[in-house]
Structures are given as structure tokens and as C-alpha cells.
């Protein structure tokens, strides 16, 4: 927690961060499948057009208490099912909803095609880290199962991906945002906060996105620090393009205060 | 992930770790209260002497999927209530069980009397870190609310506290186990794994302990590296006693392989 002595930041990319869910491996598909099953169960009790919206309203209201992840989502599904059915739903059907949550937690890790090769190619040129959001226990299990852990210099599992989180992580690496690029599918969580800090981003959209992750405003004047990739195979070239731009830029001193973890 | 070059470890304590739940602030009391309420709800359906054991059996079976924390515990309570009542429990009563979980998540952080002064006194002599287990989101909220975060050099929220976890944390600090002492209420999570690595421990029992945390075998020949404290006020003297013993010991080279997070 020492105050940093300002000194010029050398230009160039020093660290590339990767998101986990829907960037390295499939995730949203499993949530969508659970939600569809939830709607089928509830449809046995009520004939409503807005079941989906009512579930999301309860999920959203619970986020501040539960945080992200399958366990909180399951509790929200149970609460929504009870509310939507006027408490008429049976205990057996509520057990089916608990089981939907367990199915999400148990699903095998399904890597996106070509992602291992893409991460390995980028890791050959840059230090890479994994910065993933959600439930610590579930994310750790997915990282373990993915077989990708060895490619990453560090695994950061965080409860929220905002500018404060990225600033903390960069502080621990003693890097300025101008030396960091983030690769991910969510404009809100992976791209916007990093661009806002002065970093770089590669957006690789996933075929489905949770509504919560779709609200994002990119800071003005940051388009030059953003690349897009349609598939993992396009990631190495996108990062190389950012690295070239970063090497050519003279960002001045944007180094963050040091927050390294080593004891003095 | 570089291999460490072996070199002698200077004797002496360099880092003191503190557990969170039931060491800095009350936790188990809230789980016990929720469990008592759970048993009262279920008692409206069945008259069983072993409700408590059946709940723990389901909780324990779900630990490998849910990990620790209030959300997993709430899902286990829901599942147990459905199983114990033969699915006769109403949706309204299941909502009451969801609310028990929310009550745990919402309870204000209640510091143990004297703990702030004890941590501050120890922090004046040693680097201190917080190493707490459980749900990332809930633990972060408790750390924030505790008002103690500024005393700690780093906050580590982990999914399990075993020898592997402590070895990783020490690796990130580039310290040998002989330079580290852990303070906590759980012999299983806070004391036994640290002693097994070659570190030091201060056990401060809490007035109630979750049955899962009571199973622990202390490694043979480690009694000299363990102190007990009945209250937070006794912690500084206990740590000072360990520090004196550590300064007098010649542990040789037990430094762990380096796993620091800074990029090369």
C-alpha cells in the first residue's frame, strides 16, 4: 500500500488477460438450457408471457446479495418459481430446479474450438493471465478441468470485473494499464473497464450473452485501442496488432500506485 | 513458475496469517441459528430425532459440488427439507428456508471483542495477511464491512484451506513455511496444514465449531510450534512467543518453489 514514485512507463504490451466463461469455454449455453427447463416446469402452473422477465428481475435483485454464479442463480430460480406460481409449485418440482443448478455445476468444461492453440500462441509472445468472474469454487473447478491452467502466469477469480478490479490486478503486477490488454466476450466486464483505465482490448463475441452483460458504454476515443475477433483463431493476430500499436504509443506515466503482495 | 534456486532461509517469523470467520468476526452462530429455524420448520411435518444428522449428511455430500458458504448451505437445507418431509413441505415453507440463507448473508459483521487491537498490535511487529475460506462474494463483503481490511497486507479468499493452499500463498510471498504463523479457530483448516508444512500456529477456539471443522490430526512433533489463546487479548503474546521460538530455530532450507505473480 506504499505510494508509488512516478516514473515513465516504457511503451509496449506486457500482459494479456483472458476471460474464462464464453471466452475459453462454453458457459452461457448451460445457463440458457437451465432457464428453458425452468420455464417448462413453471408452465405447468401458470400461462404467462413474462416468466423470463420475472426470473431476471429476481436474479437481478439478488445479485447484490448473491453475486454471480450458478448457486445464486439456482436460489433465484427457486424464489422466482415460488413467486410466479403463487407458492403452488410442489416440493418435487422445486427439487427439479435444485437439480438444474447441479447440472450447471457438473457440466464438463467444453473448450471453444482452437482456444488452446490461440492462448498458447499469445503466451509465446506475452505473459498471460486468466481473470474470471463468479463463484470461486466453481471457477476453480473449471480452470482445473480446462487443462489450460499451466499456460497462465496467474489465475485471478474475482467477484466483479470493474475498473477497480483491473486496477488492483495491474497494481499487483506493477504494470500501467497501457501495458495491458484484455481478451473477452463481454463488453461490459472485459472491455469497457480496461479501455476506461487506458488499456487495450480484444472483443470476441459469444453466440449468446446474458442480458446483464450486454449493457456497456465504451469510453469515447478508445476505438483505436480495441480489436475484434470472430473466432479464437483470430486472437493472435488481434493481440499482435494491439502490441504493435502499444509499442508505437507514448502513453506517458500512467503507472498505477503499487499494491504488490510481497512483504517489505 | 520458475524453479527456485535453493538458498538458506533466514530464521524468524516474517508473516502472520489470520483466519476470518470465528477468528475475527462471529460466523458459526448465524449458521447455528439458521439450522435451529430449519429444524423448527421441518418439525411441522415430521417428528424425527435425526433431522440434524440428515441435514449434515446432505450438506457434506454437496460440499464437493457447492464448496463452503451460505448459498451452498441454503441449497442443501432446501434439498434436505424436501427429502426429510418426503416432498410434503410447501413452497411457502421452502421460501422461509431461502430467507434463512439470506439472513446469514445479510447479518452485520460482528467483530470479536478486542480483535481489532490484537491484530493492530501484531501488525505493528509483523506483516499480516487475512486468509479466509468460503464464498468469494460474501467474504469480500464481510472484509469490507469489518473495517479491518487496512490492517492487512493482502486478503486471500480461498475455496479450501489445505497444505496446498498455504504453500501457494507462501510461494507468492516467497517465504518458507518456517517464516509463517497462522492464527485461527479451526484446527483442521488453520492449524494442522500449516504445522504439517513446517510453519507455526496459534489456536484460538471459538465457542461453537461446525462439525466439519472439528476433524483434525496435528502432525507428530509439532506441539512446540503451536500456541493457544483463549481470547483475542492473548494473541499478541502468543505470536511473540512463536516469534521468539522461530528466531531461535535453524530450520535450514525449507523455502518453497517460487510462484510469485510478477511477470518476468
HADDOCK unambig.tbl for C-alpha pairs under 7 A between the chains (distance, minus, plus):
assign (segid A and resid 65 and name CA) (segid B and resid 105 and name CA) 6.82 0.50 0.50
assign (segid A and resid 67 and name CA) (segid B and resid 137 and name CA) 5.81 0.50 0.50
assign (segid A and resid 71 and name CA) (segid B and resid 71 and name CA) 6.24 0.50 0.50
assign (segid A and resid 71 and name CA) (segid B and resid 72 and name CA) 6.57 0.50 0.50
assign (segid A and resid 72 and name CA) (segid B and resid 71 and name CA) 6.57 0.50 0.50
assign (segid A and resid 79 and name CA) (segid B and resid 95 and name CA) 6.62 0.50 0.50
assign (segid A and resid 82 and name CA) (segid B and resid 91 and name CA) 6.10 0.50 0.50
assign (segid A and resid 87 and name CA) (segid B and resid 91 and name CA) 5.11 0.50 0.50
assign (segid A and resid 87 and name CA) (segid B and resid 92 and name CA) 5.80 0.50 0.50
assign (segid A and resid 88 and name CA) (segid B and resid 91 and name CA) 6.67 0.50 0.50
assign (segid A and resid 89 and name CA) (segid B and resid 91 and name CA) 6.18 0.50 0.50
assign (segid A and resid 90 and name CA) (segid B and resid 90 and name CA) 6.78 0.50 0.50
assign (segid A and resid 90 and name CA) (segid B and resid 91 and name CA) 6.43 0.50 0.50
assign (segid A and resid 91 and name CA) (segid B and resid 82 and name CA) 6.11 0.50 0.50
assign (segid A and resid 91 and name CA) (segid B and resid 87 and name CA) 5.12 0.50 0.50
assign (segid A and resid 91 and name CA) (segid B and resid 88 and name CA) 6.68 0.50 0.50
assign (segid A and resid 91 and name CA) (segid B and resid 89 and name CA) 6.17 0.50 0.50
assign (segid A and resid 91 and name CA) (segid B and resid 90 and name CA) 6.42 0.50 0.50
assign (segid A and resid 91 and name CA) (segid B and resid 91 and name CA) 6.36 0.50 0.50
assign (segid A and resid 92 and name CA) (segid B and resid 87 and name CA) 5.80 0.50 0.50
assign (segid A and resid 95 and name CA) (segid B and resid 79 and name CA) 6.62 0.50 0.50
assign (segid A and resid 105 and name CA) (segid B and resid 65 and name CA) 6.81 0.50 0.50
assign (segid A and resid 127 and name CA) (segid B and resid 263 and name CA) 6.55 0.50 0.50
assign (segid A and resid 135 and name CA) (segid B and resid 136 and name CA) 6.71 0.50 0.50
assign (segid A and resid 136 and name CA) (segid B and resid 135 and name CA) 6.71 0.50 0.50
assign (segid A and resid 136 and name CA) (segid B and resid 136 and name CA) 5.87 0.50 0.50
assign (segid A and resid 136 and name CA) (segid B and resid 159 and name CA) 6.44 0.50 0.50
assign (segid A and resid 137 and name CA) (segid B and resid 67 and name CA) 5.81 0.50 0.50
assign (segid A and resid 137 and name CA) (segid B and resid 159 and name CA) 5.64 0.50 0.50
assign (segid A and resid 153 and name CA) (segid B and resid 261 and name CA) 6.88 0.50 0.50
assign (segid A and resid 154 and name CA) (segid B and resid 261 and name CA) 6.23 0.50 0.50
assign (segid A and resid 159 and name CA) (segid B and resid 136 and name CA) 6.46 0.50 0.50
assign (segid A and resid 159 and name CA) (segid B and resid 137 and name CA) 5.67 0.50 0.50
assign (segid A and resid 173 and name CA) (segid B and resid 261 and name CA) 6.72 0.50 0.50
assign (segid A and resid 173 and name CA) (segid B and resid 262 and name CA) 4.92 0.50 0.50
assign (segid A and resid 173 and name CA) (segid B and resid 263 and name CA) 6.74 0.50 0.50
assign (segid A and resid 261 and name CA) (segid B and resid 153 and name CA) 6.80 0.50 0.50
assign (segid A and resid 261 and name CA) (segid B and resid 154 and name CA) 6.18 0.50 0.50
assign (segid A and resid 261 and name CA) (segid B and resid 173 and name CA) 6.83 0.50 0.50
assign (segid A and resid 262 and name CA) (segid B and resid 173 and name CA) 4.99 0.50 0.50
assign (segid A and resid 263 and name CA) (segid B and resid 127 and name CA) 6.49 0.50 0.50
assign (segid A and resid 263 and name CA) (segid B and resid 173 and name CA) 6.77 0.50 0.50
